[in-house]
Structures are given as structure tokens and as C-alpha cells.
């Protein structure tokens, strides 16, 4: 029997997780619903002044995106560990790091990409200047994969704990602070009409760093959790 190659294994795992995600679309949509609810509650709780909402929009958008990513991280690997699928993946001939990267990619497509798509709507609700919307979408497109990858590393480390949600948040938040700072700064600079290429480059560098290190870290943490 021929063993599937690395590319075939990655695509097969990605497609499987996407199919499972669409079967449980309500659970997958929770981060997006949370993101929309938090950002739309601010105009109701504060003075609905366009100047005020425009000033706080960068912080609101990025804090909401970070919290939505935290909400989705806990369930990334838990179901697979509970039903024994993760043990089968650990015994597969393909590297566990590659398979976990495929699962994290599917997780980002289901939870992170919708945040990027909804950014214009949220920005309009918060009176974000129109010229800042493309930069915000680009920054979210670079930042949300980093959030998913870091969340995957910490989720793999805490998946064996019964109540690891609080610990997971404490582990993720300090690591992703640079993403939050650079992302909010990119939106703020775009609102002011300043050049944002440098900040976007930093977000891209963080994403590439996470992409290069997180698969191996996820695999090592998962093997520790399965032992």
C-alpha cells in the first residue's frame, strides 16, 4: 500500500477538518459572532459620537479579534484527543507537525478568515475612516494566522488538562501582545493617513516566525500531552 506524500497528507487532513467544521458550523461561528457582538456593543455603551468611536476603533477591533481567537483556541485539538483521532495521527507515517499544521490551517479558515472579511462592516459601525479599512484587513490577514498558530501551540500543551481554558488564555496573551500592538498601530496610522508598510512588515515577520516554529512546537507539546 502506497503511503501518501506530504502534500497529499496535508490536503487530506485539511479537507477532513473543513468538512467537520462545516458540519458543526454553529460552533465554528462562535468567534465571529463574538467579534461582531463586542464591536457593536461599544457604540451602544458609549456616546455614539463619530469622533469618539473613530478614535477608539483600532483598539476595539484588535482587542475583539484577539479575544475571539482565544475563544476558538481551546477547542482546536480537544475533540480529536477525546475520540482517539490524535493518537492515530501521532502514529501516522507522516510527520505529526505537518498534520497539526493542516488542522491549524483549517481552524484559521473557519475562524480567522471570517474576521478579516467582516472587518469592513465592523469598521463602518465604528466610523473607521474608509482609507484605513484595506490596511486593517491586510493587518488582520497577517495577524490572525499568527494568533491561530500560537493558540495551536498552547492548546496542544494544555489539551490534556480538564479545565485548561483559563491557563490557555494566560499562556497565549503575553506571547501575542506584539501582534495586538502592531495591528492596532497599523489601523491607527492608516486612519491618520500615515505610511503603514513598516508595521505590516513586522506583522508579516511575526507570522513567518510563527509558521516556521509552531508546527514543531505543536507536535512536541502534543506528544507530551498524549503520554
C-alpha positions in Angstrom: 0.0 0.0 0.0 1.4 3.3 -1.1 1.9 5.9 1.7 0.5 9.3 0.8 3.1 12.0 0.3 3.4 15.1 2.5 1.4 17.3 0.2 -1.4 14.7 -0.1 -1.5 14.1 3.6 -1.7 17.9 4.3 -4.5 18.4 1.8 -6.4 15.3 3.1 -6.2 16.5 6.7 -7.2 20.0 5.7 -10.2 18.8 3.7 -11.3 16.5 6.5 -11.2 19.2 9.2 -13.0 21.7 6.9 -15.8 19.1 6.4 -16.0 18.5 10.1 -16.1 22.3 10.7 -19.0 22.8 8.3 -20.9 20.0 10.0 -20.6 21.9 13.3 -20.9 25.4 11.7 -22.6 26.8 14.8 -19.6 26.1 17.0 -17.2 27.4 14.3 -19.1 30.6 14.0 -18.9 31.4 17.7 -15.7 33.5 17.4 -17.2 35.5 14.5 -20.4 36.1 16.5 -18.4 37.2 19.5 -16.3 39.6 17.4 -19.4 41.2 15.9 -21.2 41.4 19.3 -18.3 43.0 21.1 -17.6 45.6 18.4 -21.2 46.6 18.0 -21.8 46.9 21.8 -19.3 49.7 22.1 -21.4 52.3 20.2 -24.4 51.4 22.4 -22.4 51.6 25.7 -20.6 54.8 24.8 -21.6 58.2 23.4 -22.4 57.5 19.7 -20.2 60.3 18.6 -18.4 59.6 15.3 -15.3 61.3 16.6 -15.1 59.2 19.7 -15.9 55.9 18.0 -13.4 56.6 15.3 -10.7 57.3 17.9 -11.2 54.0 19.8 -11.9 51.9 16.7 -8.4 50.5 16.3 -8.2 49.3 19.9 -11.8 47.9 19.8 -11.3 46.0 16.6 -8.0 44.4 17.6 -8.9 43.5 21.2 -12.1 41.9 19.9 -10.2 39.9 17.3 -7.7 38.8 20.0 -10.4 37.7 22.4 -12.3 35.9 19.5 -9.1 34.0 18.7 -8.8 33.0 22.4 -12.4 31.7 22.3 -11.6 29.5 19.4 -8.3 28.1 20.5 -9.5 25.9 23.3 -11.5 23.6 21.1 -8.8 23.3 18.4 -7.5 19.8 19.3 -9.7 18.7 22.2 -12.3 16.7 20.3 -9.5 14.8 18.4 -7.8 13.9 21.7 -11.0 12.8 23.3 -12.1 10.5 20.5 -8.7 9.0 19.9 -8.1 10.6 16.5 -5.0 12.4 17.7 -3.3 9.2 18.8 -3.8 7.8 15.3 -2.3 11.0 13.8 0.7 10.6 16.1 1.2 7.0 14.8 0.8 8.0 11.1 3.8 7.8 8.8 3.6 11.5 8.0 5.1 14.0 10.5 2.7 15.0 13.2 3.9 18.6 12.8 2.6 18.6 9.3 -0.8 17.2 10.2 -1.2 19.6 13.1 -0.3 22.5 10.8 -3.1 21.3 8.4 -5.6 21.2 11.3 -4.5 24.7 12.4 -4.9 26.0 8.8 -8.4 24.6 8.6 -9.1 26.2 12.0 -7.9 29.6 10.7 -10.1 29.3 7.5 -13.1 28.6 9.7 -12.5 31.2 12.4 -9.8 33.7 11.4 -10.6 34.4 7.8 -14.2 35.4 8.6 -12.8 38.1 11.0 -10.9 39.5 8.1 -13.9 39.5 5.8 -16.1 41.2 8.5 -13.6 44.0 9.1 -15.2 46.5 6.7 -18.6 46.0 8.3 -17.2 46.4 11.8 -15.1 49.4 10.7 -18.1 51.1 9.3 -20.1 50.6 12.5 -17.2 52.2 14.5 -16.8 55.1 11.9 -13.4 53.9 10.9 -12.1 56.0 8.0 -12.5 54.3 4.7 -8.9 54.6 3.8 -8.0 52.6 7.0 -10.2 49.6 6.1 -7.9 48.0 3.5 -4.9 48.3 5.9 -7.0 46.8 8.7 -8.0 43.9 6.5 -4.4 43.3 5.4 -3.1 43.5 9.0 -5.8 41.1 10.2 -4.9 38.7 7.3 -1.3 38.7 8.6 -2.1 38.7 12.4 -4.9 36.1 12.6 -2.7 33.2 11.3 -0.2 34.1 14.0 -2.9 34.0 16.6 -4.1 30.6 15.4 -0.5 29.2 15.3 0.3 30.5 18.8 -3.1 29.3 20.0 -2.4 25.9 18.5 0.9 25.6 20.4 -0.7 26.5 23.7 -3.7 24.3 23.0 -1.5 21.3 22.3 0.3 21.9 25.6 -2.9 22.2 27.7 -5.2 19.8 25.9 -4.6 17.1 28.5 -6.0 19.3 31.3 -9.6 19.1 32.2 -10.0 22.8 32.8 -7.3 24.3 30.7 -9.2 27.3 29.3 -8.0 29.8 31.9 -4.5 28.6 31.7 -4.6 28.7 27.9 -5.6 32.4 28.0 -2.7 33.2 30.4 -0.2 31.4 28.1 -1.4 33.0 24.9 -1.9 36.6 25.9 1.7 37.5 26.7 3.0 35.9 23.5 0.6 37.7 21.2 0.9 41.2 22.7 3.2 42.3 19.9 0.6 41.3 17.3 -2.0 43.3 19.2 0.3 46.3 19.4 1.4 46.3 15.8 -2.1 45.6 14.5 -3.7 48.4 16.4 -0.9 50.7 15.4 -1.3 49.8 11.7 -5.0 50.7 11.8 -4.3 53.9 13.8 -1.6 55.0 11.3 -3.8 54.3 8.4 -6.6 56.4 9.9 -4.2 59.3 10.2 -3.0 58.9 6.6 0.5 57.7 7.5 2.6 55.1 5.8 1.9 51.6 7.2 4.4 49.5 5.3 6.8 49.1 8.2 4.2 47.9 10.7 2.7 45.5 8.1 6.2 44.1 7.5 6.6 43.5 11.2 3.3 41.6 11.3 4.4 39.5 8.3 7.7 38.7 10.0 5.8 37.6 13.2 3.6 35.4 11.0 6.6 33.8 9.3 8.3 33.2 12.6 5.2 31.5 14.0 4.8 29.5 10.8 8.4 28.2 11.0 8.5 27.3 14.7 4.9 26.5 15.7 4.5 23.1 13.8 7.4 21.5 15.6 6.4 23.1 18.9 2.8 21.8 18.5 4.0 18.3 17.7 6.3 18.2 20.7 3.6 19.6 23.0 1.0 17.2 21.7 3.3 14.2 22.3 3.8 15.3 25.8 0.0 15.7 26.4 -0.7 12.2 24.9 1.9 10.5 27.1 
